[in-house]
């Protein structure tokens, strides 16, 4: 689903078709496991008391589970697919079908354990990202809201001048999309994509990209799907690209020069189709008010 990864596999196909088939089969199994995990979560562990932060941590936890299962051999599906692909392409090496790999699943994690782990991860993130140098290197953003606002404001002020809006609403938009910096999109090798605003790698985008599972709404119903998102070299670059998008796209023309009117800015983004969530404008306005209150 990541254009860069797809290109890499295309090049590998020319050099080593067997290795390319194994890579395709492995990625397919990974996507399938991610969708299965997502479906399981949607039908279990839910509750009215759950927060968006808990959903974020569950998603991070589930991604780690899937990676662990794949690294330990997966369910054996990739092996079977590889053998079928090789036979279809007359590349089979004559080996017998490999048996499915027995995967040792981690124990079920309770709500209390999730909350404890989430709190520990936030505290660890806050301690690990204390300086601007760490931020520039791509280390985790501060785990507390005050730290996130302080780190983002210099970039937001520069972008806000271009858009004619208060910098606080841009910080709020970054906080809404990134979970206050706690659910940054990352490359398969763990490198930060610096994508603070959830901007997708569509159209004429020529930069890097990263694939991630996201929630989209169709006819008011939420569904999970994999999308390709833009990847940057720094948080400053992410703000600059965001400002370029809002400033130049006719869809968001009414969002310009709204000053401190957070509601008008949020409504203009929603009308322009920035997100499919029907409550997006209300969420952005609420986060903007909380940024001002910090």
Residue, then its C-alpha position, 0 to 999 in steps of 0.5 A: x500500500x506504500x508507493x515506495x515499498x511497491x516500487x521496491x518490490x517491483x525492482x526486486x521482481x526483476x532481480x529475484x522473482x522468488x524473493x519478490x513473491x515471498x515479500x508480496x506474500x508476507x505483506x499480504x499476510x501482515x495486512x490480513x492480520x492487521x484487519x483481523x486485529x482491527x475487527x476483533x477490537x471493534x467487537x470487544x473491549x469497548x466501553x462508554x468510558x473509553x477515550x480516544x487516547x485509549x483507542x490510540x494505545x490499543x492501535x499501537x499495541x495491536x501493531x506491535x502484536x502483528x509485527x511480533x507474529x509476522x517476525x515469529x513466522x506468522x500463521x503460515x499463510x505467507x508460505x502457502x501463498x509463496x508456493x502457489x505463486x511460484x507454481x503458477x509462475x513455473x518457479x517452484x523449486x520442488x520443495x514440499x508444502x511447508x506446514x503452517x507455523x504455530x503462533x504463540x499469541x500474547x495473553x489477553x490484556x485487561x482494560x486496567x493493564x492497558x491504562x497502566x501501560x498507556x500512562x507509563x508510555x506517556x511518562x516515558x515519552x515525556x522524559x525522553x523528548x525534553x529538548x529541541x535537539x531531540x525533536x529535530x532528530x525525530x525522537x518522540x514528542x513530549x508526552x504532556x500537552x503543555x510540552x506538545x504546545x511549546x514544541x509546536x508553537x514556533x512552527x505554527x506561528x510561521x504557518x499561521x502568518x501565511x494563513x491569517x489565523x491564530x497559531x493555536x488553531x494550527x497547534x490544535x489541528x496537529x494535536x487532533x490528528x497526531x493524538x498530541x504527538x502520541x500516534x505519529x505515523x512511522x515507517x516500517x523501520x520505526x522512523x518518524x514520518x513527521x506527519x502531524x496533520x494526516x495529509x495523504x500522499x495523493x495527487x502530485x505528491x513527489x515526496x516520501x510516504x508511509x502506509x497506515x491503517x485509518x478510519x474513514x466515514x461513508x454514509x455516517x459509518x466508520x470503517x478501517x482502511x489502509x491509506x498512504x500518507x505523506x512523510x517529511x524530514x521534520x515537523x517544520x516541513x510538515x507545517x510548511x506543507x500544511x500551510x501550502x495545502x490550505x493556502x493554495x487549495x480552492x477547497x479551503x479558501x474560506x478557511x483563510x484569514x479567520x483570525x481567532x475564530x476557531x469555529x469558522x476555521x474548523x467549519x471551513x476545513x470540514x466543508x472543504x472535505x479535510x476529513x470524512x468524520x461528521x464531527x470533525x469541526x466540533x472536535x477541532x474547535x474543542x481541542x483549540x479551546x483546550x490549547x488556549x486554556x493551557 
